[in-house]
C-alpha cells in the first residue's frame, strides 16, 4: 500500500453468529443501544480455554476496545454492566489459565531472565506446526493456517501496545523499539498487519479484518484473548511483557519454515513477504525483548518477575493446545476450522 489509502484489513467487521447461550445473549444485547444488562448466571464450562461460547464472548467484548463491530454503538465499550459481564468471564478464563500454566511464583535475577525464558521455549516438546507447514501441508491446510493466524495478525502488535503507558525507563524504550518495527517504522506499506493482509489476498483469501471470525475456533480465539486479557489489566503488565518476549524469541525459525512451505506450494512474492520480514525482524527483536524489555522490567520492578515468566508459560501452553488441535484435525483428514473454507481463487 503506497497510495495512502486504507489498508486491506481496515474494514469494521460484522458481528458473527453465536456459539452458545452466553454469546447469543451478548450479540442480541450489542445490537441494541447501550443499556444496563440484567445479571445472569455464568456456569464455568468444562474446558474454558477451548469453550466456543466463552471464548467468542470474550473476543467480542475485547474487540470493543479495538475496531468494534458494524452496527454496534461505541458507547458499549465502557458500559458498566458490560464490563461486569466481562469481568465474570475473565475470572473463569484466569482460573483456567492458572490451572493450565501453574501459578506465578518462579523468579530469577534480571540478568538471567533471557535464560529463564529460553528454558520455557526449550521445554515445549509438542508437535511442530511450522515443520508440518514447511514439509507436508497441503494448499488447503496452509490456507486454514493463515485463517487461524488472521485472528491476531490483522491487528498484530496492538495488544502488546497496551503495555506502553504502563512501563517507564529502559523497558518502555525497548518496547517502543520493537513496536516501531511492527508498525512499519513509519511506512504504512510495511506495517506487519498490512503485510499479512496482502499475504492473505495473494493466496485468494479475504483480507478484511474479522472476515473469518465465524470460522475460527475457540482455541484460536483463546490465544488472542490471552493477549487482550494481559494488555487490558495493568496488574498483568509483567505477563504481557513475558508473552511478547517469548513470542519474539521463538518466532524467527517458524516464520522461515512457513515461508518455505508457501514456496513449496508455488506461492511467493506478497504471499511470503510477511513471513520473510519476520525472519529478519524477530531475530533482531529477540535480544531486545528478552534482555532489554523483560530483563529491564524485572530490574526496575522485581516483584513482577514471576509474572513475566508466567505470561511466557501461558503463551506456550495455549499455543501448544492450538497447534495440537490443528495438527490432530489434519491428521484425521478434517478441517481445523469450525467449517471448511470454500475453494479460493489465487490472486
N, C-alpha and C positions, 0 to 999 in steps of 0.2 A: 504494500500500500504506500504509494508515494505521491498521491494526488490530494492528500488532505481530507479525503472522505472518511466516513466512519469505517471501523474495522469490520471484517466479515462476521465476527461473533458478537456484535454490539446490540442486536435487537433484544427487546424485552420479551422474555418467554411467556407462554400461556401457562395457566395452571394445569397440572396433569390430572388424570383421574385418580380416585382414591384407591388405597390398598387395604382398607380395613375401616372399622368404625371410627377410630380416632382421626385418621386423615380425612375421612368422609365428612365428619362434623367440621373439622378445621377448614376444609375447602369451601364448604357451604357458608360458613361464617365470613370468610375472607371475601366472598363475592358481594357481601353487603357492606354498607358504610360502617366505619368503626363504631363499636358499641361494647358495652360490658358483657363478657361471656359468663354464662351461668356455670358454677362449679360442676365438675363431673368426675367420676371415679376413674382412675387410671391404673388398672391392674398391670403388674410387670409381666411382660412376655417371658417365655421360657428361655429365649436367647436374644436379649435386647440388641446385641451387636449385629445381628442379622435380620432382625424382625422388620418386615416390609412396612408395616403400618407405623411403627415408631420412628424408623429412620427416615421415611418420607416426611412425616410430620415435622421432625426436627429440621430436615433440609428446607422445607417450606418456610418455617419460622426464621431460620438463619438467612435465607435469601432475601427477606425483607430488609436486611442490613446491607445487602449488595445491590443487585439490579432491580429487585421487586418483580412483580408479575403484571401482565396486561389485565386491566380491569380491577386491580386491587388498589384501594385507596392507600396512599402513602402514610396516612395518619395511623394505620395499623402498626407501624414499626414500633412505636413506644406506647401502645395502649396497655395500661397496667394489667388488665386481666389476661391479655395475650402473653405478656411477659411472665405472669404467674403460671400459665399453662406451660410455657417453655421451660421454666424452672423445674416444674414437676417432671417433665420428660428428661431434662438434663440430669436430675438426681438418679433416675433409673439408668441412664447412659453411663454416668460416672461410676455408679456402683458396679456395673458390668465391666467397665474398664479396669477398675481396681481389682476385681476378681480375676480378670484375664491376665493382666500385666503385673500384678502384685502392687503393694502399696509403696509410695516413695519412702525411702529410708537409706538406701545406699548413698554414700557420699564419697568424694575424692578431693584431693587437693587440686586447686585450679590448674596447676601446671600438668596434672595428669588427666585432665578432662578429655583431651583428644584420645588418649589411650583407652579410657573407660568407654567412650562412645564407639571406638573401633571394636572393642570386645563385644559390645551389643550387636554390632553388624556381623561379626565373625560367628556369633552364636546361632545365627539363622541358618539352619540346615535343611530348610524346606525345599521343595522342588522349585526350579528356576524358570519363571515365566519368560524371562528375557532370552534364555538359551533356547527355549522351545520356539519362540518367535524367530530367532536367528536361523535355526536349523530345520524346523519341521512344519511350522504353522502354515495352514492354507491361506488363500486370499480372504476367505470368509472369516477365518479366525483372526487374522490381523485387523480386519475392519471392525470386528467386535472389540478387540483390544483398544482400538482408537476411540470407540464409543464409550467404553468404560472410562478411559482416561479423560475424555472430554468434560466429565463432570467437574474435574478440577482444572485441567489445563486451560480451559477457555476463560478462567479467572486466575491463572497462575500468579502466584506471589501475593495476591490480595489478602488472603487470610493471615499470612505472616506479617503483613504490614501493620496489622493491629498492634504489634509489639512496639512500633516506633515511638509513640508518645509515652510508653511505659518503661523505656530504657533511657539511660543517660551515659555520657562519657564514652570511653572506648567501645563498649558493646553496641551502643547506638550507632557510632560511626561505622562499625563493622557491618551492621545490618543494612545501613544505607548503601554501603559499597556493593553488597550482594543485590539488594533490591534495585539499585540503579541499572545493573546489568539485566535483571529480569524484565524491567520496563523499557529496555531498548536503548539505554544511555541517551535518552532524548530524541531518539529516532523512532517515530511511530511504526514504521515498517519492520522494525527489529524487535518490537515488543513480543515477548515469548508467547503470550496468548494469541497474538495475531499470527505468528508463525505456525502455531498448532491449528488454527482455523484454516490456514492455507493448506496445510498438510491434509486435513480432512477433505477439503474441496478437491484437492489433486487426486484423491483416490475415489471420488464420487460420493462422498458423504456430505450431509448437510452441515455447514459450519456454524449455523446460527446458535447462539448461546441458549442452552437448555433444550435444544431440539429433540434430544434423545432421552430426556428425563423420564418419560413414561416407560422406557425400556431398561433403564439402569437399575440393577437390583439393590436391595438394601445393604448388602455387604459393601458394595462400592460406595453408596451414599455415606455409609459409616466412616469410610476413610476420609471423606471430605468434611463430614460433620465434626470429626475429631479436631481438625484444624480450626474450624469456626468456634467450637467449644473452648479450646485453649485461647484463641485470639480475643474472644469477647469477654473473657474473665481475667481481670488483672492478676488475681491470685494464682493463675496458671501461666504467667508470663515465662517462668522458667521452663515449663513443659513445652511451650510454644517454641522457645529457643532450642531446646533439645530436639524437638521434632524437625525443625529446619536444619539443624546441624547434621543430624543423621541422614536426612533427605539429601543434602548436598554431598555428603561423604560417600554415599552409596549409589549415586546417580550416573556417573560418567560411563562406567563399563556397561550397565544395562542399556543406556541410550545408544552406545556404539552397536550393541547387538540388535537393537530394534531397527536401526538404520540398515544394518547388514541384511536383516530379514526382509525389509521392504525392497531392497535392491535385488535380493534373490528372487523375489516375485515380480520383478520388472518395473518397480516404481523407483523414481529418482527425482531430482530437482526439488520442487516445492514439497513433495511428499516426504523427503528425508531431511530437509533443511532444519526443521525444529530439532530433530534428534542429533544431527551433526553439530548444531550450535551448542547443545548441552554437553556433548563430549568434551569440548574445549572449555566452556564456561564453568561447568561444575568441577572440573579438575582444578581450576583456579580458585573457585569458591570453597573447596574442601578445607583448606588450611585456615582461611578466614573464618569460616563457620565454626570449626572445631576449636581453634586456638583463640582467635580474637573475639568471637561472639560468645560461644559457650564458656570457654575458659575465662574470658573477660568478665562475663556476668557472675560466674562463680567467685571470682576475685573481688568484685565490687559488692556482691550480695551473697555471702557464703551460705546463708540459710536457704537459698533456693537451689543449691547444687543438687540435692536429691530430686527435686522436681525436674531439673534438666535431664537427668538420666531416665527418670520415669517417662517423660514425654517421648524420649527416644525409644524406650521399650514399648510404649503404647503404639507408636508408629510401626515398629517391627511386628508386633502381634497382629494388628489389623491388616497390614499389607500381606502378611503370610496367610491369613484366613482368606483374603480376597484372591490371591494368586492360587491358593489351593482350590477354591471354588471354580475358578475359570478353567484350570487345567483338568479338574475332575469332570467337568461338563464336556470339555472337548474330548477327553478320553472315552466318554460314553457315546460320542458322536452326536452330542446335543449342543444347542446354543447355550452360551453362558449368560445371555441376556434374558429378560423376562419374556421376550418374544423375539424370534429371529428377525434379522434385517432383511428388507427387500433387496433383491439383486441390484447393486449400484451400477451406474454408468460412469466409468473413469473419465475425468475431465481431460 
